[in-house]
Amino acid sequence: MPVTVPPGVLQHPAIEPRAPFFAVFLLLALFAAPPAQAQNLAKVDPRALAMGGGYVAVADGYAALQWNPAGLWVSGRKEAAIVLGSLPLEGGRWVESLRVAAGFSEELAAGDAVATLASGSSGLVGERAFGVYIVSARFGGAIQQITYVDVVSRFVDDAVHIDVASLRTREYQFSGAHPFMQGRLVLGGSAKLVQAQGRLDSVPLDHLAPADLTSGELSGLARSGAVASEDTVFSVDVGVLLMASSMLRIGAVVKNLNAPGLEGGAEENAVSTETFRLPRQIRVGGMLLPHPQVTLTLDLDLSTDVFVEGARKRRELGGGIEWSGDSVAWRGGLLFDLQAIERRPMYTFGVGLSGETMRADLAGSWRPDRDGLGWIGALTAEF
C-alpha cells in the first residue's frame, strides 16, 4: 500500500515507498543515533590481514611494532620493511541504501534502504596505511602514517545528511621487549610521538551526484573535510605474550593506553578539545600450531573505543589459517565486526614469498556487498 515518506529519503519515482512506520522509525533512530566514526587496530601487516586480523599472538619482526610489541623477542630477526595498503572495512549495503534514498538505484527495496540508513550500526569505514620499519632482536622503530575514515547518515530537517570524519596519524615509534620466566612470558612496550589531524564535515544527500556515492568518493570526502582537531601527542602501547607450550601461544595488547585527546584545530568550526582522541584498544588472541607447517589464529576485541566523541563503536572477531612451505606461504581468514548492522564476514586471503634475505607479502580482503577490494603489500629485507 503506497505511503508518504519524509522528503529527501526516498524520492525515486520508480520506487514504491513501504509502510509508514519505516518513515517514523527513520526519524526516531537518526535523531537518536550519534555520528558513527570508529577506529580499530590497523591491519598494517599483509600476513595479519590475510589471516583475518588474528595476529596479536602471532606478530613478530617488524609487524610486532603495530600489533604487539612483545612479539619483537620471538623471531630474533634483524629486518627492515616497507608497507603500503588501503582497506574498505565495511559499507557496501549502506552505500547502496544511500543511492536508493537519492533516487539513483532500485537494487534494494525501499524499506530495506530506510532500515539500513536508520541504523546506528551502519556506515562506511576504511583506512590507508604507509610505514617504514626496522627491528633488531628486542628493539625496533617505525615511521608510519595511517588514515582512518568513517562516513555515516543522519536526519536533518526531513533530509538525509552524510557525516564524514577522518583521523590521520603520523607516528614516530620506538618499541622494546623483554622475556621473563625463561622466555615463557614476554612483555613489550611502545612509545609513540603522534602528529594527528581530525577532519569533520556534513553534506546533504541531495547535493551529491550518482558518481559521488561510491566508497572511494565518500572516503575522499571524509579526508577533505574541515580540520576540526590537530595536535602532537604522546601515546603508549603495551603487550604481553605467554608461551603456554610449543604449540600454543596467547597474546594481549593495549593500544594507546593513555588515550590522549587532541586540541581543537584553527578552523572557525573547530570542535572542542578532546572531541578527537587516539582510542584505547584492548585485544586478545591465540595461536595454535597443530603441525609444523600449519598456523591457526583467533583474535577478539575487548574494548570498543572510538576516535570521535559519541561515535558508533566497532568490535572485531577474526582469525585464519596459514600453510607455509620452504619459499611460499598461503593464508586465508574471516573477519567480523560484531557491532555492525549485518555481521557478514569479510573474507581475507594472501600469499608470501621468501628467499634467503628477502620476503614479499601481499594480502587482500573482499565481501560480496562491498565496493572494491582491500589490499596491503610489504617488502622485507633481513640484515
C-alpha positions as CSV (number, residue, x, y, z in Angstrom):
1,M,0.0,0.0,0.0
2,P,1.6,3.3,-1.0
3,V,2.5,5.7,1.8
4,T,4.3,9.0,2.3
5,V,7.9,9.1,3.5
6,P,10.0,12.1,4.6
7,P,11.3,14.3,1.7
8,G,14.9,13.6,0.7
9,V,14.7,10.0,1.9
10,L,13.1,8.0,-0.9
11,Q,12.2,10.1,-3.9
12,H,12.8,7.9,-6.9
13,P,9.6,7.7,-9.0
14,A,10.1,4.0,-9.7
15,I,10.4,3.1,-6.1
16,E,7.2,2.5,-4.2
17,P,7.5,3.6,-0.5
18,R,6.5,1.0,2.0
19,A,4.6,1.2,5.3
20,P,4.6,4.5,7.2
21,F,6.4,3.0,10.3
22,F,9.6,3.0,8.2
23,A,9.5,6.8,8.0
24,V,8.7,7.2,11.7
25,F,11.5,4.7,12.5
26,L,13.9,6.6,10.4
27,L,13.2,9.9,12.1
28,L,13.4,8.5,15.6
29,A,16.5,6.4,15.0
30,L,18.5,9.0,13.1
31,F,17.8,11.7,15.7
32,A,18.8,9.4,18.5
33,A,21.9,7.9,16.9
34,P,25.1,9.9,17.2
35,P,27.6,10.2,14.3
36,A,29.3,6.8,13.8
37,Q,33.0,7.3,13.5
38,A,35.2,4.4,14.7
39,Q,38.7,3.2,14.6
40,N,40.2,-0.2,15.1
41,L,43.6,-1.8,15.2
42,A,45.2,-1.0,11.8
43,K,45.8,-4.0,9.5
44,V,49.3,-2.8,8.6
45,D,50.8,-6.2,8.0
46,P,49.8,-8.3,5.0
47,R,50.0,-11.5,6.9
48,A,47.8,-10.1,9.6
49,L,45.1,-9.0,7.1
50,A,45.3,-12.3,5.3
51,M,44.7,-14.3,8.5
52,G,41.5,-12.3,9.3
53,G,43.2,-9.9,11.8
54,G,44.1,-12.8,14.1
55,Y,47.6,-11.6,14.9
56,V,48.1,-10.4,18.4
57,A,49.7,-13.7,19.4
58,V,51.4,-14.2,16.1
59,A,53.1,-10.9,15.3
60,D,56.9,-10.9,15.3
61,G,59.6,-9.0,13.5
62,Y,58.5,-5.6,12.1
63,A,54.8,-6.5,12.4
64,A,55.2,-6.5,16.2
65,L,55.6,-2.8,16.2
66,Q,52.0,-2.3,15.2
67,W,50.3,-5.4,16.6
68,N,52.0,-6.4,19.8
69,P,55.5,-5.1,20.9
70,A,56.1,-8.2,22.9
71,G,56.4,-10.1,19.6
72,L,59.8,-8.4,18.9
73,W,61.5,-11.0,21.0
74,V,60.0,-14.0,19.3
75,S,61.8,-14.2,16.0
76,G,65.2,-12.6,16.9
77,R,65.4,-11.3,13.3
78,K,67.1,-8.1,12.3
79,E,65.0,-6.7,9.4
80,A,63.7,-3.6,7.6
81,A,60.3,-3.4,5.9
82,I,58.1,-1.0,3.9
83,V,54.4,-1.5,3.9
84,L,51.6,0.1,1.8
85,G,47.8,-0.6,1.9
86,S,44.2,0.6,1.5
87,L,41.2,-1.1,3.1
88,P,37.4,-0.6,2.9
89,L,36.3,-2.3,6.0
90,E,32.5,-2.1,5.6
91,G,29.7,-0.2,3.9
92,G,28.5,-1.9,0.8
93,R,24.9,-2.2,1.7
94,W,24.9,1.3,3.4
95,V,26.3,2.9,0.3
96,E,23.7,1.2,-1.9
97,S,21.0,2.4,0.6
98,L,22.2,6.0,0.0
99,R,21.9,5.5,-3.7
100,V,18.3,4.3,-3.3
101,A,17.5,7.2,-1.0
102,A,18.9,9.7,-3.5
103,G,16.9,8.1,-6.3
104,F,19.9,6.7,-8.2
105,S,19.2,3.0,-7.8
106,E,16.5,0.4,-7.3
107,E,18.7,-2.5,-6.2
108,L,17.4,-2.5,-2.7
109,A,13.7,-2.4,-1.5
110,A,12.8,0.9,-0.1
111,G,12.1,-0.5,3.3
112,D,15.5,-2.2,3.5
113,A,17.2,1.0,2.5
114,V,15.4,3.0,5.2
115,A,16.2,0.5,7.9
116,T,19.9,0.5,6.9
117,L,20.2,4.3,6.9
118,A,18.4,4.5,10.2
119,S,20.7,2.1,12.0
120,G,23.4,3.4,14.2
121,S,25.4,0.4,13.3
122,S,25.9,1.1,9.6
123,G,28.3,3.2,7.7
124,L,31.4,3.2,5.7
125,V,34.7,2.5,7.4
126,G,38.2,2.3,5.8
127,E,41.9,3.0,6.3
128,R,45.0,3.8,4.4
129,A,48.4,2.9,5.7
130,F,52.1,3.5,4.8
131,G,55.0,2.6,7.1
132,V,58.8,2.1,7.2
133,Y,60.0,-0.3,10.0
134,I,63.4,-1.5,11.3
135,V,63.9,-4.0,14.1
136,S,66.6,-6.0,15.9
137,A,66.2,-8.9,18.3
138,R,64.5,-6.9,21.1
139,F,64.1,-3.3,19.8
140,G,62.5,-1.6,16.9
141,G,61.5,1.7,15.4
142,A,58.9,2.8,12.9
143,I,57.6,5.8,11.0
144,Q,54.1,5.2,9.7
145,Q,51.1,7.2,8.5
146,I,47.6,5.8,8.9
147,T,44.4,7.5,7.8
148,Y,41.1,6.2,9.3
149,V,37.8,7.1,7.6
150,D,34.2,6.8,8.7
151,V,31.1,8.0,6.9
152,V,27.5,7.7,8.3
153,S,24.0,9.1,7.7
154,R,21.7,11.1,9.9
155,F,18.5,13.0,9.5
156,V,18.3,16.9,9.5
157,D,15.2,18.9,8.5
158,D,13.5,16.0,6.9
159,A,16.5,15.1,4.7
160,V,19.4,12.7,4.8
161,H,22.8,14.2,5.6
162,I,26.1,12.4,5.3
163,D,28.5,13.0,8.2
164,V,32.1,12.3,7.3
165,A,35.2,12.1,9.6
166,S,38.8,11.1,9.2
167,L,41.8,10.8,11.5
168,R,45.3,10.9,10.1
169,T,48.1,9.9,12.4
170,R,51.8,10.2,11.6
171,E,53.6,8.2,14.2
172,Y,57.2,8.0,15.2
173,Q,57.6,4.9,17.3
174,F,60.2,3.1,19.4
175,S,59.5,-0.3,20.9
176,G,61.2,-2.9,23.0
177,A,60.5,-6.4,24.5
178,H,62.0,-8.4,27.4
179,P,61.5,-12.1,28.3
180,F,60.7,-13.5,31.8
181,M,60.3,-16.9,33.3
182,Q,63.0,-18.4,31.0
183,G,61.2,-17.0,27.9
184,R,57.7,-18.3,28.7
185,L,56.4,-14.8,29.3
186,V,57.4,-11.7,27.2
187,L,56.5,-8.1,28.0
188,G,56.7,-5.3,25.4
189,G,56.0,-1.7,25.1
190,S,56.0,1.1,22.5
191,A,56.4,4.9,23.0
192,K,54.9,6.9,20.2
193,L,55.0,10.6,19.2
194,V,51.9,11.1,17.1
195,Q,51.1,14.0,14.9
196,A,47.3,13.7,14.5
197,Q,44.7,15.6,12.5
198,G,41.0,15.1,12.6
199,R,38.6,16.3,9.9
200,L,34.8,16.6,10.0
201,D,32.1,17.6,7.5
202,S,28.4,17.1,6.8
203,V,26.8,17.1,3.3
204,P,23.1,16.8,2.3
205,L,22.5,13.7,0.3
206,D,20.7,15.7,-2.4
207,H,23.8,17.7,-3.1
208,L,25.7,14.7,-4.3
209,A,25.7,13.2,-7.8
210,P,25.4,9.5,-8.6
211,A,29.1,9.2,-9.1
212,D,29.8,10.6,-5.7
213,L,28.0,7.7,-3.9
214,T,30.8,5.2,-4.1
215,S,33.1,4.0,-1.3
216,G,36.1,5.8,-2.9
217,E,34.4,9.1,-3.4
218,L,32.8,9.1,0.1
219,S,36.2,8.3,1.7
220,G,37.7,11.1,-0.3
221,L,35.0,13.4,1.0
222,A,36.0,12.5,4.6
223,R,39.7,13.1,4.0
224,S,39.0,16.6,2.6
225,G,36.6,17.7,5.4
226,A,37.3,20.8,7.5
227,V,40.1,20.5,10.1
228,A,38.5,20.0,13.5
229,S,41.4,18.9,15.7
230,E,45.1,19.0,15.2
231,D,47.8,18.2,17.8
232,T,51.0,16.4,18.5
233,V,50.6,13.9,21.4
234,F,52.5,11.2,23.2
235,S,51.0,7.7,23.4
236,V,52.0,4.3,24.8
237,D,51.2,0.7,23.8
238,V,51.8,-2.3,26.0
239,G,51.7,-6.0,25.1
240,V,52.3,-9.5,26.5
241,L,52.9,-13.0,25.2
242,L,52.5,-16.2,27.1
243,M,54.2,-19.3,25.6
244,A,51.8,-21.8,27.0
245,S,53.5,-24.7,25.1
246,S,55.4,-25.4,21.9
247,M,52.1,-25.5,20.1
248,L,50.1,-22.7,21.9
249,R,50.8,-19.0,22.3
250,I,48.5,-16.4,23.9
251,G,48.8,-12.7,23.5
252,A,47.2,-9.4,24.5
253,V,47.8,-5.8,23.6
254,V,46.6,-2.4,24.8
255,K,46.9,0.3,22.1
256,N,47.1,4.0,23.2
257,L,47.0,3.1,26.9
258,N,46.7,6.8,27.8
259,A,44.1,7.6,25.1
260,P,45.3,11.2,24.5
261,G,42.9,13.8,23.3
262,L,43.6,16.3,20.5
263,E,43.3,20.0,20.8
264,G,40.8,21.8,18.5
265,G,42.1,23.0,15.1
266,A,42.4,26.5,13.9
267,E,39.4,26.5,11.6
268,E,36.3,28.5,12.6
269,N,34.2,25.4,13.1
270,A,36.9,23.6,15.1
271,V,35.4,21.3,17.7
272,S,36.1,21.4,21.4
273,T,39.2,19.9,23.0
274,E,39.3,16.1,23.1
275,T,36.4,15.6,20.6
276,F,39.0,13.7,18.7
277,R,41.4,11.3,20.5
278,L,43.6,8.3,19.9
279,P,41.3,5.5,21.1
280,R,42.3,3.0,23.7
281,Q,42.0,-0.6,22.3
282,I,42.3,-3.9,24.1
283,R,42.7,-7.0,22.0
284,V,43.5,-10.6,22.9
285,G,44.4,-13.5,20.7
286,G,45.8,-17.0,20.4
287,M,47.9,-19.0,18.0
288,L,47.9,-22.8,17.7
289,L,50.5,-24.9,15.8
290,P,48.8,-28.3,15.1
291,H,51.5,-29.1,12.5
292,P,55.0,-27.5,11.8
293,Q,53.6,-26.1,8.5
294,V,50.2,-25.0,9.8
295,T,49.3,-22.0,11.9
296,L,45.8,-21.3,13.3
297,T,44.9,-17.9,14.8
298,L,42.0,-16.1,16.5
299,D,41.6,-12.5,17.9
300,L,38.9,-10.7,19.8
301,D,38.5,-7.0,20.7
302,L,37.7,-6.5,24.4
303,S,37.1,-2.8,24.0
304,T,35.2,-0.7,21.5
305,D,36.7,2.8,21.9
306,V,36.4,5.3,19.0
307,F,38.3,8.3,17.6
308,V,35.4,10.8,17.7
309,E,33.3,11.6,20.8
310,G,29.9,9.9,20.7
311,A,30.7,7.7,17.8
312,R,29.5,4.2,16.8
313,K,31.7,1.5,18.1
314,R,33.4,-1.2,16.2
315,R,34.4,-4.6,17.6
316,E,36.2,-7.3,15.7
317,L,36.4,-11.0,15.9
318,G,38.7,-12.7,13.3
319,G,41.1,-15.4,12.6
320,G,42.6,-17.6,9.9
321,I,45.0,-20.3,8.8
322,E,48.4,-20.3,7.2
323,W,50.2,-23.1,5.4
324,S,53.9,-22.4,4.9
325,G,56.4,-24.2,2.8
326,D,60.1,-23.6,2.1
327,S,59.6,-20.5,0.0
328,V,55.8,-19.8,-0.2
329,A,53.0,-19.4,2.3
330,W,49.3,-19.4,1.6
331,R,46.8,-17.7,4.0
332,G,43.1,-17.2,4.4
333,G,40.7,-16.0,7.1
334,L,37.4,-14.4,8.1
335,L,36.9,-11.1,9.9
336,F,33.6,-10.0,11.6
337,D,32.5,-6.6,13.0
338,L,30.4,-7.6,16.0
339,Q,28.9,-4.1,16.2
340,A,27.8,-3.9,12.5
341,I,24.1,-4.0,11.4
342,E,24.9,-7.1,9.4
343,R,27.5,-9.5,10.8
344,R,28.6,-10.8,7.4
345,P,32.2,-11.9,7.3
346,M,34.9,-10.1,5.4
347,Y,36.9,-12.8,3.5
348,T,40.7,-12.3,3.7
349,F,43.5,-14.1,1.7
350,G,47.1,-13.7,0.9
351,V,50.4,-15.1,-0.2
352,G,54.0,-14.8,1.0
353,L,57.2,-15.4,-1.0
354,S,60.6,-15.7,0.8
355,G,64.2,-16.0,-0.2
356,E,67.4,-16.1,1.8
357,T,67.3,-12.5,2.9
358,M,64.1,-11.0,1.2
359,R,60.4,-11.6,1.7
360,A,57.4,-10.2,-0.2
361,D,53.8,-10.5,1.1
362,L,50.5,-9.5,-0.4
363,A,47.1,-9.7,1.1
364,G,43.5,-8.8,0.0
365,S,40.1,-8.5,1.6
366,W,36.6,-9.0,-0.1
367,R,33.0,-9.1,0.9
368,P,30.2,-9.6,-1.7
369,D,28.2,-6.5,-0.9
370,R,31.2,-4.1,-0.6
371,D,32.6,-1.7,-3.1
372,G,36.0,-2.8,-4.2
373,L,38.8,-4.9,-2.8
374,G,41.1,-4.1,0.1
375,W,44.8,-4.8,-0.2
376,I,48.1,-4.5,1.7
377,G,51.7,-5.3,0.5
378,A,55.0,-5.5,2.2
379,L,58.7,-5.9,1.2
380,T,61.1,-7.1,3.9
381,A,64.9,-7.4,4.0
382,E,66.9,-9.2,6.7
383,F,70.3,-7.9,7.6
